Amino acid sequence: MAKHRKDRDSWGEWSLTDKNVYDWSSEEEEPDGRARPVQVLLVKDDHTFELDEAALSRILLAEEVRDREVVAVSVAGAFRKGKSFLMDFMLRYMYNHAAEDWLGEADKPLTGFSWRGGSERETTGIQIWSEVFLVDKPDGRKVAVLLMDTQGTFDSQSTLRDSATVFALSTMISSMQVYNISQNVQEDDLQHLQLFTEYGRLAMEETFLKPFQSMIFLVRDWSFPYEFSYGQEGGMKFLEKRLKISENQHEELQNVRKHIHSCFTNISCFLMPHPGLKVATNPHFDGRIKEIDGEFINNLKVLVPWLLSPRNIDVKEINGSKITCRGLVEYFKAYIKIYQGEELPHPKSMLQATAEANNLAAVAAAKDLYNKKMEEVCGGDRPFLAPSELQARHSVIREEALQVFRGVKKMGGEEFSRRYLQQLEGEIDEVFVQYIKHNDSKNIFHAARTPATLFVVIFVMYVAAGITGFVGVDIIASLCNMILGLALITLCTWAYIRYSGEYRELGAVIDQVAGALWDQGSTNEALYKLYNVAANHRHLYHHAFPGPQVEEFSEEQDKKKD
């Protein structure tokens, strides 16, 4: 859809007049035939992702490139750090690399991917350049080079999942990922890279090979050339120091570095100077080389050929197989489907992850207390306990466990902890059901329910068969005999299962059927009520058989009377 924009046209030039300019999508053709940035991954307002398959296919399935091996170059990193600005210099090189002075005229504005100064984000989702460049490798192969620009991470309108998904997708699709970092490689930069690459690795098939190819740390505005010089040589020495693993390092720091080394087949670094105050502070700066600091230009002339020269570009590979433009389209579709679903865990901020761990630890402590005290009440070899008393003891212990949870200092606030409190209540109630079953299994009436029911069925069928046979109703007599035989076989089967421990699923089915018959019979209801009465009046037993327990019971009764 065409839409009006006032600040700047889609070629990256500042609009100094009020004329209308347009962006375009897959639903319309390029207005004037010129190459432009095309949005292929869209991040919607509800933080879901959509792939513009038509636009992607139109670019990568063009006849001249679709069967060519592809080199995918992407720039990713934090927002407002000059990624699109850098991409436009890459475009200049791709169009003019045959010329010695590929940067062109010093007074020419910088065009290509949309970029601007300021504090608000410019690029969203993933954009690719609509023209795929054909480059001859030194070995004579002609490969297709694709340039991708990505949404910056950690802007004020994106969730952590948005940032992780865009970064992970660009890393999975690209053969050369430029990690654009400002001023220094700090520990949080490495931790974010670990998070994003792991999020990408989760979506890929397991392989013994390293999942990603080239990672280039591009440190912008480097302020310490007296320690490590600008360029690739100083960058490699600096990166070697940053990613070094030593014995006295904390395990967390070692794991971050091991993870990064395990993800990429090639890791390099380039240190770039600041482009100058005119670039940073002039709101009307439009990319003219004459306004950029000379040292930045000198290093730019080294950086871009170092990245994009025919001998340095890497063809995209997945599981050791080289990928064509046609194949890249299919991988793009497959990867986006994974991120559109709910199969992958959502990445969390450090606070949220810590708060979850904190609350889960409190839940575990509370459950441990509940289990320990309930084991003392009815677990193991403890005797059968009346259901009403078991319920009362459960209620008391349950409240103690909830108080333990509430008493732990937890991060995240009361609202965040409430769902963990509800989770604890649900889990305790589920465990209590198991304790009820365990307690019931100790009751002689409960244990004998299945054989008693089957004996009753056998007896009733035996009597019914005799009576109906005596009066001459042979069909009913035969039916009763058949049921009698089936019940007898079932009783024998149940006895074998209880003795041997085999075919437990069949035994459970027999118990369920017997339980249903037990619950339906009026005689059984009377027996069940009798057992409840007996369980609730255990003191009658103690009166009949006096002993130490009776003395304890009498002391309790005396205390209650007092």
N, C-alpha and C positions, 0 to 999 in steps of 0.2 A: 504494500500500500504506500502511496506517496504521502508524505507528510511535510508540513512546512517547518523550517528551522530558521531562526534569525541569527544566532551567534556566528555560525560557521558552516561552510558547506561540507559535503561529504568527502571532499578532497583535502580537507585539513586547512583550507585557506580562510582567514578571517573575512567576514562579510562587512565591508565598510559602507555598503548602501543598504536600502530597505527592500531590495528585490527578493522575491521568493526563490528558495532553493529546495531541492528534494532529496530524500533518501529513497532507496528502492528495495524491494524484497523479491521473493521468488515468484510473486504473482504478476510481475511486470518485467519486461525486457529492459536492458540498459538503455536509458534515454538517448544517449548519443554514441553508443558503441564503445565508450572508453571503459577501461578497467576500473573497478571500484571495490571497496570493502563490502563483503556480504555477510550478513548475520546468519549463521547456521545453527547456533545453539541459543535459544531464548530462555531467559529466566523470567517466569511470570510473577505477577504481584502476589500470588499465593505460594511462592517459593517452590514451584514445580518447574520441570524442565521440558522443553519441546525442541525437537530437532526438525529443522526445515529441510526435509529430504529432497524436495524439488530443487532448491537452490544448490544443495550439496551435489546432487547428481548432475545438474547442468554444468557445473564447473569440472568435477572430477571424471565424469563419463563422456566428456567431449572426445570426439574420434581421435584427435591427435595425441591425447595423453592417457586415455583410459587403460591401455595395456602397458604403459611405461612404469618402471619401478619408481617409487615416489620417495622424495626426501621432504619430510614435514618439519618445518622450523617454527618453533613457538616461543613466545616471550611471556613469562608469568611472574607474578610477585605482588607486593602490596600496591594498593591503589595510589594514584597521584605521584608516582615515582618515575614517570617518563618512559613507560613501555612503548606506547604508540609513537612517541617522538623518535625512539630508536628504530622502530619498525619502518618508519618512513625513510630513514637513511639506508636501511637494508633494501628497500624498494629501489632507491636511486642506484644502488650498486647493481642490482639485478638487471636494471634497464640499461646501465652504462658501463658494465664491468669491463667491456672490451677497451674502453677509453682509459688512458692513463690518469686523467683527472676526472674520475667518476662522480665526484661531489658536485660538479657543474659550476654554474655562475654563483658568485658570492652574493649577488643581490636578488637571487631567485627565492621566493617563498617555498617552504617545505610542504609538500602535498602528499596525499596518500591516505593512510588510516587517519580517522578523525582524532585530533588531539587539541588540547588547549591548556592554558595556564589556569591556576585557581585551585581551590580546595575541594571541589565537588567532583565525583567520578564522571568519566566520559564514556568509557567502553563498558558494555554489559554483555554477559554471555561469552560466546566465542565468535570472532569474525575471521573470515579468510579472504585473501585477495582473489578477486574474480579471474585473474589471469594466472595460469600455471606456467612457470618458466621451464623451458627445455634447455638442459645444460649437458654438454659433452664431458664425460669423465675422462681422466687421462688414459684409461684402458679402452676408450672408444665407445663405451656405452652411453646412450643418451637417456638421461633420467629427468623426471618431472619434479620441480621444486615448488613446494606449497608453503606460503607464509601465513601464519596464524597469529592473531592478536587476541588476548584474553582479558576478561574482566579482572580488575585488581581485587586482591583479597582484603578482607577486614574493613570494608567501607561501612558507613552507618546504616545502609539499607539492606545489607545481606546478612544472613545467618551464617554460623560456622559451617553448617552443612552446605550452603550455597557455595562458599569459598572453597571448601574441600572438594566438592563435586567438579567445579570448573577447573581447578588446578589438577585434580586427578585425571580428568578426561584429557586435558591438553598434554599431560605427561604420557598417558597411554597411547594417544594418537601420534604424537611427535616422535621423530627419530633424534631430534636435537632440541632439548629444552633449555632455554636461557632463563635462569633464575635471577631476576632483577632485584638487587638489594641496595639499600641506601647506606652509604658511609662505612659500614663494617658488617662482618658476618658475626652476628651475636648468637648466643645460645638459643634464644627463642626462634631465630630464623631456622636453625637446624631442627628444633623440635617441631616447628610447623611443617617443615619439609618431610620429617619422619611421619607425621600424622597424615599428610596429604598423599604421600606415596603408598603408605599402608592402606589407605582408603581405596587407592587405585589397584593395588595388588589384590585386595579382597575380591574385586570384580573380575579379575582375570583368571584363566585356567591355571592350575598348579603346574609348575615347570621346574626342572632342575637348573635351567638357565636363569641368568639375571633378567628380571621382567622388563627393565627399561634400558635405553641405550645411553645417549650422551647427555650429561648434565653440566651446564656451563654456569658457574657462579659469576655474575657480572656485578661487581661492586661499584656503584656510582658514587660520585662526590668523595672519592678517597682522599683523606686529608693527611696521610702519613707516608708520603713518598720517601722520606728519609729513613723509614724502617723497611718498607718494601716498595720498590719502584713501580711506576705505572706500567701497565701492559701485562702480557701473559707470563713472562718470566717471574716478575715480582708476585703476580697473582698465584702462581703455582707454589712458590715458596710460602706465601701467606696461607694458602689453603692447606698445604701439608701440615703446617703448624696447628691450624684450627681443627683438622680432622684426625690429628695424631691420637692414638690410644696408648695410654701409659698405665702401669700397674697401680700407681697411687691415685688414679682418677676414681671418682665415685662410680658405682655400677650403673647408675642412671645415665651418666655422661658417656660411659663406654658403650652402652646399648644404643644410644642415638647414633653414634659414629659407626658402629658395626652395621646398623640397619641401613644407613646411607650407602656404605660400601657394598652391601649385599644387593642393592637395588639397581645400580647403574654399572654398565660395562666400562664407561669412560667418564671421568670426572675431571673438570679443569676449571680455571678461574682467570678472570681478567680484571685489572684494577683501572678504573676510569677517573680522571680528574673532574672537578666541577666545571660546568659549561660557562660560568660567568654570571655576574649579578644582573646583567641586562636580560638574560634568559629567565632568571628567577623572579625578577621584580617588575619587569615591564609588561603591563597587561595587553599591550598591542604587539608583542613579539610574535612573529609569524614564521620563524624558522630560518631567516636569512643567515647565511654562513658568516657574513661580515660582522654580525652582532654576537657571534659565539666566540668564546675564549679560544685563542690560538692553540693552546696546549690540548684542549679538548678535541679540536679538529685533527691535530696530529695523531692523537691516539685513536680517534675514530677511523682514520685512514688505515690504521693497522687492524683494529678490531673487526670491522665488517668483512674485509677479505679473509681474515683469519677464520671467520665463521662460515662464509659462503663461497669461498673459492672452490672450483671443481674438484681439487684434490682433497679438500677438507670435509666436504659434505658427506653425511652418512645416509645411506639408503635405509628406509624403514624395514625392520625385521621383527617378526613375531615367532617365537619358538624356533629361531634359526632359519626361518624361511623369509625370503625377500617379498615385500608386499607391493602390489601395483596400485594405481589410483582406483581401479575397480574394486580391489580387495579392501582398500581403506574405507570406502563407502560402507561396505558390509560390516566392517569392524565398528565403525562409528555408530551404525544402527544398533548393533548388538550391545555395545557398551551403554548407550543411552537408555536402552530398555531396562538394563539392570538398575541404573540409578533412578529410573522412574518408578520402580517397584519398591517393596518394603523388605527385600531380602537382606540388604546390608544394614548393619547397625548405624545409627545416626552418630556422627562425631559430636563430642561434647567439649565445652570449655573446661578449663582447669578447675574453676570453682564448682561447676555442676558435677564433674566427675568426682571431686573430693567430697562434695556434699552427699552424693549418692553412696560412696563408700562409707562415709561416716554414719549415715542412716542405716545402711545394711548391716554394719557392725553392731549398731544398737539393736536391730531386729534379731540378729544372731544371739546376742547376749541374753535378750529377753526369752527367746525360745529355749535356750539352753537351761535357763532357770526353770521354766515350765516343765520341760522334759524330766529334769532331775527330780523335781518334787512329785510329779505324777508317777514316776517310777517307784518312789518310796510309798506311794499310796496303793497302786494296783499293778505295778510292773513285776516282771520276773516271777518269782515263786511266792509273791504275796497272795493271801487267800482271796476268795471271791468277796466283792463288796457290793452291798445293795445299790441298785441303780440310783435311788434318790440321794443316798449319801455320796456316791461317786459324783453326781451332778453338783452337789453342794461343795465338795472339796475342789472340783474343777473350777467353779466360779471364783472361789477364794484365791486359788493359785493363779488363775488367769488374770485377775486384777493385780496381783503382785508382779506378774510379768509385764503388764502394761505400765506399771509404775516404774519398773526398771528402765523401760524404753523412754518414758517421759523424763526420767532423771538424768539421762546422758546428755551432755552438751553437744548439740548438733548444729552443723552449718546448713545454710539454705533457708532458714526461717521456719515459722510455724506452718505456714501454708504448704511449703515443700515437704515438711515432715509428716503432714496429715495423711498423705497417701501411703506412706510407709507404715504408719500406725494402723491404717485399714488393712494393709497387707499382712501385718503381724496378727491382727485379730482373725483374719480369714485362715491363716496358716495354723494358728492355735486351735481353731474350731475343727479344722480338718484332722489334726493330730488327735483331738479328743474323740472323734469318731473311731479312730483306730484303737484307742484305749478302751472304749465301750465294747468293741468286738473282742478285744483281748480279755476283758473282764468277764464277758458273757461266756467265753470258751471255758472258763473255770467252773461254771455252774453245771452241776450234774444233770439237771433237767434239760439245759441247753445242749450239752454234749450228747445226751441220749435221745434227742428229739428225732433225728433221722431214723435210727433203728426202731424206736417206739412207733413212729408213724407207719413205717413199713410193716411192722408186726401187726398193727391194728388193721391195715389194709388186707394183709394176708388172712387174718382171722375173720374179718367181715366177709371177704370174698369166699372163704371156705364155708362159712355158715350159709351165705346166700346161695352158693352152688348146691349145697345139700338140700336146702329147702326147695329151690326151683326144680332140682332134679327129682325130688320126691313127688312134687305136684305135676310133673310131666312137662315143664317148660324147658325143654332141652337146649334151645338156642341161648336163653339167658344163662342157663347153667354152664354151657360151654364158654360163654363170654366171661363169666365170673372165674372159671378155671383158668382161662387165658390170662386174665388180669392177676390172678393169684400167682401163676407161674412167672409172669413178668416181674411182679413185686419181689418174689423170692430170688430171682436172678439179680435184680437190682440190689437187694440186701447183701447178697454174697459179693457182688462187685464192689459195693461201698466198703464192706469189711476188708476186702483185699487192698483197696486203695488206701484205707487208713493204716493198714499194717505195713504195706510196702512203700508208701509215699509216691508211687507212680500214678500217672494219669490224673493229676490233681485238678485239671480243668473239668474232667468228667465228674469227679467227686464234688466239685463246687456246684455243678448243675443238679446233681442228685440232692444235695443239701437244700438248694433253692426250691426244688419241687416239693420236697418233704416239708420245708418250712411253710410253703403256701398251703399245703394240706393241713398242717398243724394249726395255722392261723384260722382256717375255715371250720374246723371241728369244734363243736360246743364242749365236748369232753376235754379237749386240749385247752380251750379257754379257761375251763375250771382249774385244770392243772397249773396253767400259767399264773392264774390269780393266786392259787395256793402257794406257789413258789415265791411270789411277791410278798405275800403275807408273812411267810416263814422268814424271808430275807430281812424284812423290816422289823421283825420281833426276835432278833437273835438272843435277847436277854433271857428268853424262855429256855434256850439251850443252856445258858450259863447257870440258871436256877436248877436245872435238872442235873448238871454235872459241875458241882462247885469246884473251884480251884483258884489259882493266883489271879486269873482274869476276872473272876467274880469279885474278889476283894478290891481290885482296881475299879471295877464298875461301881461297887457300893460306895467307894470313896468319892467318885465323881457325882453319884446321886446325892450323897450327903452335902457336898459342896453346893450343888444346885439348890437343895432345900434351904441351906443357910443363906 
